[in-house]
Amino acid sequence: MTIRHKAIALCFFAMFLSGCSSNYVIATKEGQMLLTKNKPALDKDTGLLSYLDEDGQWRQINNEVVSQIVQR
């Protein structure tokens, strides 16, 4: 395998991995739309929904103010 073939294979692998990440939109009852880089996770003990925002910061929101979560 030549260097060119390896570079092409590496590019396809990188594109494949970038396509695997799932982004979500959290809609609140007040009409706010929160964009995430991962699937939000609910802590049943606290009622908080944790997610990674588009800036790479971990955030939490009370699940009671969430109207829906949609994968985009």
CYANA upper distance limits for C-alpha pairs under 8 A (distance plus 0.5 A):
  1 MET  CA      5 HIS  CA      6.54
  1 MET  CA      6 LYS  CA      7.22
  2 THR  CA      6 LYS  CA      6.82
  3 ILE  CA      7 ALA  CA      6.64
  4 ARG  CA      8 ILE  CA      6.75
  5 HIS  CA      9 ALA  CA      6.62
  6 LYS  CA     10 LEU  CA      6.56
  7 ALA  CA     11 CYS  CA      6.73
  8 ILE  CA     12 PHE  CA      6.85
  9 ALA  CA     13 PHE  CA      6.66
 10 LEU  CA     14 ALA  CA      6.66
 11 CYS  CA     15 MET  CA      6.73
 12 PHE  CA     16 PHE  CA      6.61
 13 PHE  CA     17 LEU  CA      6.77
 14 ALA  CA     18 SER  CA      6.71
 15 MET  CA     19 GLY  CA      6.74
 16 PHE  CA     20 CYS  CA      7.09
 17 LEU  CA     21 SER  CA      7.77
 21 SER  CA     37 LYS  CA      7.96
 21 SER  CA     38 ASN  CA      7.56
 22 SER  CA     37 LYS  CA      7.11
 22 SER  CA     38 ASN  CA      6.22
 22 SER  CA     39 LYS  CA      7.23
 22 SER  CA     71 GLN  CA      7.50
 22 SER  CA     72 ARG  CA      7.81
 23 ASN  CA     35 LEU  CA      7.82
 23 ASN  CA     36 THR  CA      6.02
 23 ASN  CA     37 LYS  CA      5.27
 23 ASN  CA     38 ASN  CA      5.97
 23 ASN  CA     39 LYS  CA      7.34
 23 ASN  CA     71 GLN  CA      6.47
 23 ASN  CA     72 ARG  CA      6.11
 24 TYR  CA     35 LEU  CA      6.53
 24 TYR  CA     36 THR  CA      5.67
 24 TYR  CA     37 LYS  CA      7.27
 24 TYR  CA     38 ASN  CA      7.17
 24 TYR  CA     39 LYS  CA      6.83
 24 TYR  CA     40 PRO  CA      8.25
 24 TYR  CA     69 ILE  CA      7.21
 24 TYR  CA     70 VAL  CA      6.01
 24 TYR  CA     71 GLN  CA      4.77
 24 TYR  CA     72 ARG  CA      5.89
 25 VAL  CA     33 MET  CA      6.86
 25 VAL  CA     34 LEU  CA      6.04
 25 VAL  CA     35 LEU  CA      5.23
 25 VAL  CA     36 THR  CA      6.69
 25 VAL  CA     69 ILE  CA      6.19
 25 VAL  CA     70 VAL  CA      5.73
 25 VAL  CA     71 GLN  CA      6.82
 25 VAL  CA     72 ARG  CA      7.33
 26 ILE  CA     33 MET  CA      6.21
 26 ILE  CA     34 LEU  CA      5.44
 26 ILE  CA     35 LEU  CA      6.97
 26 ILE  CA     36 THR  CA      8.15
 26 ILE  CA     66 VAL  CA      7.38
 26 ILE  CA     67 SER  CA      8.28
 26 ILE  CA     68 GLN  CA      6.57
 26 ILE  CA     69 ILE  CA      5.05
 26 ILE  CA     70 VAL  CA      7.08
 27 ALA  CA     31 GLY  CA      6.89
 27 ALA  CA     32 GLN  CA      6.31
 27 ALA  CA     33 MET  CA      5.25
 27 ALA  CA     34 LEU  CA      6.93
 27 ALA  CA     66 VAL  CA      6.44
 27 ALA  CA     67 SER  CA      6.12
 27 ALA  CA     68 GLN  CA      5.81
 27 ALA  CA     69 ILE  CA      6.70
 28 THR  CA     32 GLN  CA      5.73
 28 THR  CA     33 MET  CA      7.07
 28 THR  CA     65 VAL  CA      6.02
 28 THR  CA     66 VAL  CA      4.75
 28 THR  CA     67 SER  CA      5.56
 28 THR  CA     68 GLN  CA      7.54
 29 LYS  CA     65 VAL  CA      6.06
 29 LYS  CA     66 VAL  CA      6.30
 29 LYS  CA     67 SER  CA      5.68
 30 GLU  CA     65 VAL  CA      8.20
 34 LEU  CA     53 ASP  CA      8.15
 35 LEU  CA     53 ASP  CA      6.62
 35 LEU  CA     54 GLU  CA      6.78
 36 THR  CA     40 PRO  CA      8.15
 36 THR  CA     51 TYR  CA      6.83
 36 THR  CA     52 LEU  CA      6.02
 36 THR  CA     53 ASP  CA      4.99
 36 THR  CA     54 GLU  CA      6.11
 37 LYS  CA     51 TYR  CA      8.06
 37 LYS  CA     52 LEU  CA      6.00
 37 LYS  CA     53 ASP  CA      6.34
 37 LYS  CA     54 GLU  CA      6.30
 37 LYS  CA     56 GLY  CA      8.14
 38 ASN  CA     51 TYR  CA      6.92
 38 ASN  CA     52 LEU  CA      6.49
 39 LYS  CA     51 TYR  CA      7.31
 40 PRO  CA     49 LEU  CA      6.72
 40 PRO  CA     50 SER  CA      6.01
 40 PRO  CA     51 TYR  CA      5.13
 40 PRO  CA     52 LEU  CA      8.19
 41 ALA  CA     49 LEU  CA      6.02
 41 ALA  CA     50 SER  CA      5.76
 41 ALA  CA     51 TYR  CA      7.10
 42 LEU  CA     47 GLY  CA      7.16
 42 LEU  CA     48 LEU  CA      6.36
 42 LEU  CA     49 LEU  CA      4.93
 42 LEU  CA     50 SER  CA      6.86
 42 LEU  CA     63 ASN  CA      8.11
 43 ASP  CA     47 GLY  CA      6.06
 43 ASP  CA     48 LEU  CA      6.01
 43 ASP  CA     49 LEU  CA      6.85
 43 ASP  CA     50 SER  CA      8.20
 44 LYS  CA     48 LEU  CA      7.87
 47 GLY  CA     62 ASN  CA      6.56
 47 GLY  CA     63 ASN  CA      6.20
 47 GLY  CA     64 GLU  CA      8.12
 48 LEU  CA     60 GLN  CA      6.53
 48 LEU  CA     61 ILE  CA      5.99
 48 LEU  CA     62 ASN  CA      5.11
 48 LEU  CA     63 ASN  CA      5.97
 49 LEU  CA     60 GLN  CA      5.85
 49 LEU  CA     61 ILE  CA      5.72
 49 LEU  CA     62 ASN  CA      6.60
 49 LEU  CA     63 ASN  CA      6.14
 50 SER  CA     58 TRP  CA      7.50
 50 SER  CA     59 ARG  CA      6.19
 50 SER  CA     60 GLN  CA      4.93
 50 SER  CA     61 ILE  CA      7.21
 51 TYR  CA     58 TRP  CA      6.27
 51 TYR  CA     59 ARG  CA      5.96
 51 TYR  CA     60 GLN  CA      6.91
 52 LEU  CA     56 GLY  CA      6.22
 52 LEU  CA     57 GLN  CA      6.02
 52 LEU  CA     58 TRP  CA      5.07
 52 LEU  CA     59 ARG  CA      6.64
 53 ASP  CA     57 GLN  CA      5.95
 53 ASP  CA     58 TRP  CA      6.87
 53 ASP  CA     59 ARG  CA      7.23
 61 ILE  CA     65 VAL  CA      8.22
 62 ASN  CA     66 VAL  CA      7.83
